Every structure is written in structure tokens, then in C-alpha cells.
Amino acid sequence: MDSTGTASFGWRTPPAETAVPTLIRHVAPPHRIVLLLPSNPARTRVNPERHVARLAAMSVALPAGLFDGAGQCRVSTPDGRDADRLLAGLKAAADTDARSLIVYATGQLALGGDEQLYLTAPGLPLRLAHLLGVRWEWITHAIGRSVAPVRLLMVDVEADPRAWALVNEAAPDSSWTGVDRLLADGASLWGQVRPAAGRRSRGDAAGRSWAEAVTVQLRDGLPGAPAVLTPEILYRSAAQPPEGGGLALGRFATGTGSVHLRNRASGRGVLPVDALPIALQQALRRTRSQREDS
């Protein structure tokens, strides 16, 4: 019986200096994949189903292609019928803790009347770009402010004539090109821009898209390549110019890590340590240092 009148039955709370520390499990945050497609079905003049199919293919291929599997991914497709909702969905994902932020954008790249680039619904009349589209600078700003240490912007768009000319622009001193307008701070850029192929009716067929080529690579792998791929390796594997006069995009940031992809054409290979979850990396480093000290 203690001074408060409570029986302890021989149990004593251990002093703070002898208490057993609580083990804290550090769980690595997931990869976050955001799929962007502005959609205004009542106003578009081309077949929107092609672009919806691209999103569907990427929503399956990207999580399955990541080395640590689809279970470590969170995929979101913001509502594209409204530009504000589309941008809000991107910002929400960018502001959330993540191992990496991967943004795939498809649709039409248009130069608005205010001389700014916009991502719009495919076939949207150009006079409506600044009213119904998402300003490209807002997209790159949201990615640039992301808390994720690894950021990848995948671009798969058709550009209207004025936007196409702007993207292909080169400065006289060659210090920058129009592609620099598509970059986000601290992010890698990978993809393709094609000139818009004129007006097509909703039933007209279109050529193979960049998304289809990438999903095939993720599904089948690259024979003879390492077991762990990166977007840069896949970019270099397609050395030939894009079909239809497209512009290949490949600007890969340094010092920010990379997105590791599984090469399904390789049975075995060496897995880089930085492809593992952070908690496992730390455990391996502690084990290594203990062995070196002993």
C-alpha cells in the first residue's frame, strides 16, 4: 500500500533511465501518380476517347512498372471537366508526403490570347484556351513545390500551330530552347510533343501515341538492359525520331534521385540501394556499419 492508499501488489514502474524504449516503425511514403487530362466533351472537336485510353493505360502500366510494385503507389485522376478542380487535385497530391511524384499530362497544348501556354481538352477552340484550359505555368509550379524528393513530369500532348512554334523556338545563343518553357523546378521531363494533325471527326483513327509505346516498354521490358530501368534509359532506347515529326522530350534532373522501373525482360539483376524503401536503406546501412566496427 503506497501513500495514496493504492495497493501495488509488488509491481513497480521502472524509472525513466531503465525503461525499455518503444520501437518506432518507419514506413516509407508511397509513390504518388497523378494523371491529368482536361475534358470538355461538349466543346471538343476530336475524339476524346483516345486520350482517355492513354490515361487508362498509364494508370495500369506505371504502378506495375515501378520496382517496388503497385501496392506502394497512390494513383489519382483529378476531375478534368473544370480547370480549377484539375489543378486542385494536382496540388493536393504535390503537397502530400511521397517517395516520388509522377505526373502524366495529355491533351492539347495551346498558346492563349495572353501568349501563355495552356493544357486544354483535345480539340478545344483556341479562343477558349485561356478561359477553359489550365495554364502550364501553374502545373509546373505545383510540381516544383512538391514535398517529394523525386519528381517526374511526363508530357504526351498535341500542340496547336502557335504552341508548336513556341516549343521549337531556339534562342540565338542556344542557351535555351522552347522546351525549357515546359520544365518544372527540380523535376525531370520525359515525353513527346506532336503538332496537331488538323481537324478530325470523332470517328477518325489516329496513329500510335507515345503513351502506347511507353506502356509496351513497361509491360514487356527491354531485352539486354539492366534489371532496373529509369525513364532516362527508356528515353535513350528510343533513339529514332518520333513518328509524324514529333519532338522527343528528355531533360533529367541531377541530384534528385530517379524513378526505378522493373525490366520485365530481365530475370535477374542488381537492385540499387536507393530503389529500396527508406527504412530498409537505413537498416542496411546500420548493419553494414556494425559489421565494419566489429
N, C-alpha and C positions, 0 to 999 in steps of 0.2 A: 504494500500500500504506500503510495507516494504522498507528498504533502498536499495534493489536491483531493485525496481520498479515492483515487482511482487505482484499482489493482492492476499490476503489470504482468503478473504470472511469470516472472522471470525474463520477460522479453525486454531488451534494451535497444533503443535506437542507436545505431553506430554513429560515432562522431563524424563530422564532415570530412576530416582528414583521412578516415579509414573507409568511407562509403565507396561502394563499387560504382564506377562511372557508368552512366547509361550509354549503351551503344546506339549511335545515330546512323541510320542507313541513308546514304546519299544516293538519290535516284537521279540519273541524268534526265534532263528535259527532253521532250520529243522533237523530232523534225516537224516543221510546220510548212505545209504546202498550200499555196493559195492560187486558185485558178480564176483568171479574170477574163470575162467576155461581156462587153456592153451589148445589150439586146433591146431593140425597139422593133418588134415584129411588124407593127403597123406601118413603119416608115422605111424599112429596108427594101432594096430593090434586087438583092441577090439571095441565093439560097442560104439561110442561116443554119440549116441542118449540118452543113459541112463543118462549121466552127463548133457546133455543139458536139459533134462526133470527135473533134480534136480534144475537147475538154474531157470527154468520157474516156478516151484512150489514155490521156495523161493521168487521169485520176486513178487508173489501174497500174499503168506501167511505172510511174515514178515511185510510189510506195514499195512496189515489188522489186524495183531495181536497186533501191538503197541497200547497202550491205547489211545493216542491222535489221532489215525487214519492215514489213508494213505495220507490225504491231508497235513500232516506235515512231509512227507518223500520225499527224493530225491533218486531215485534208479539209479545206473549206472552199466553197464556191459562192462568193457573195452574190446577192441579187443584182443582175446586170440591167434590169429594166429602169433603174434610176441611178444616175451618176453618183449622187451622194451616198447611196447605200453601198454601191460598189467600192467606193473609196473608204467608207467607214469600216467595211469588212476587212479590207487590206490593213488599215491602221490598227484594228483590234488584234490581228494576228501578229503584226510587227511589234506591238507593244507588249506581247506576252512572251515569257521566258521560253527559249527554244534553243535546241542544239544547232539548228540551221533554219534559215528562212529561204524557201524556194518559191518564186513567183513565176507563174506561166501566164503570159498575156497574149491573146489572139483577138482578131477583129480587123478593123480598118484604122490605119494611121493617116490622119488628115491634118492639113495646115489650115487653121481657122482664120477668120477675118481679122483677128487680132495678132496674126503672124506667130501664133503659138501652136505647138503640136498637140493633138488630141487623139486619144484612143476612143473610137466610136464603134457603133454597131456596123457590121459589114454592109456596104451599100447605102449608108445614110447620106442624104444630100449634103454636100459640103457646106452649104449656107447655114446648116444647123449644127455644125461641128462644135462651135463654142457654146451652144445652148444645151445640147444633149450629150456631148462627149465628156470624157474625163481628161483633164489636162495632164499631159505626160509628165510635166514637172512635178505635179502633186504625187504621182505614182512613185517616181524616183525619190522624192523627199521622204515619203513614208518608209521606203525600203532603207534609205540611208540612215534613218533614225532608229532602226530596229535594234533591239537589245541582243539579237542573235549574233554570235561572233562570226558566223559564216552566212553569206548572203549571195543568192544566185538569182538573176533575172533572166528568164527565158522568153525570148520575143519571137513571135510567129505571126506576122501581120502582112497585109497588103497595103501599100501606100498609094494615096492619090497622086496625081502628077506633080503637084507643088511640093507635097511632103517628100516624094521620091527624089526630087531635085535637091531638096534641102539636106536629106540624109546623105546623098552622094557628093555634097559640096566639100571642097578641099581648100584650106587656106593657102595663100601664095607661098608662105614659108614652110608648108607641110607640117606645121607643129600640131595641127589638129584637123579632124575631118568632121563631116556632119554626123557621123556615128557617135561622136562624143556627146551629142545632144541627148542620146538615149541612155547614157550611163547614170548609175546611182552611186553615191559615195560609199566606198568600201565594199562594193558588190562586184561580182563577176557578171559579165554579159555574154550570153550564148544564144544563138538563134539565127533567124533569117528574116529579111525584109524583101518582099516582092513588089514590083509595080502592079497596080490594079489592072486587071485584064479586061477593062471596059465593062459595059453593062451585060449582065447575063440574066436570063429569066430564071425563075425558081426551079425549073426542071432541068436546067443545063448541067452537065457534068463538069468537073474541074480536075486539074492534074493532081498528082500526089503531093501532099503537103509535107512541110518539114516535120511536123508532129508525127506523121506516119513513119517517116524514116527513122526518127529517134526511138519511137516505141518498138520498132523492129529490132534496133540495136540493143535496147534494154531487154527485150524478150529473148533474143537468140544469142546475144553476146558477140564478141569479136574473136575469131579463131587466131591463136598465136599471140594475143595480147595478154598482159598481166591479169591475175585473178581479180584484182581490184582496179576498177576503172575510175576515171574522173571525167567531168564534162570536157576538159581540155583534151584528153586522149580521144574522146569521141569526135570532137571538133576536128582534130588533126587527121582522123581516119577518113573523113570525107574531104579529101584534098581537092577533088574536082569542083569546078564552079557549079553553083546551084542551077537546076533546070529553069528555063524560062527567063534567064537574065537576072536572077535574084542576087541579093547581097548577103554574103555569109557574115555573121557576127561572132566574134570571138575575142573578148577582152577579159582576161582572167586576173583578178586581183592577187597580189602577193601579200604574204604575212597574215592572211585571214583564214588559213586552212582551206579545205576543199570538201566537196560532196563526194563521198565514196560510193561507188556503184558496183554491184556484183556482175562479174563477167560470166554469164551462163555457158559460154563456150569453153571455159577452163574448169577442169575438175579439181585442181589443186593450185595453191599459190601461197604467197606470203602476205599475211594481213598486217598492214601498218598499225602501229600502236595508236596513232591519233584517230584511227577509224573506230576505236572501241569507245564505249561509254566512259565518261569522265571518272566515275567512281572506280571502274575496273582499271583504268590507266593509273590512278593513284595507288591502288592496291599492288599492281605490278611493280611500280617504282619503289614502294616501300619494301617489297620482297627482295628486289634487286639490291637495294642499299643495305639490307640486313645481311645478305649473303656476302657482300663486299666487306662489311665490317667484321664478320666472323672469321 
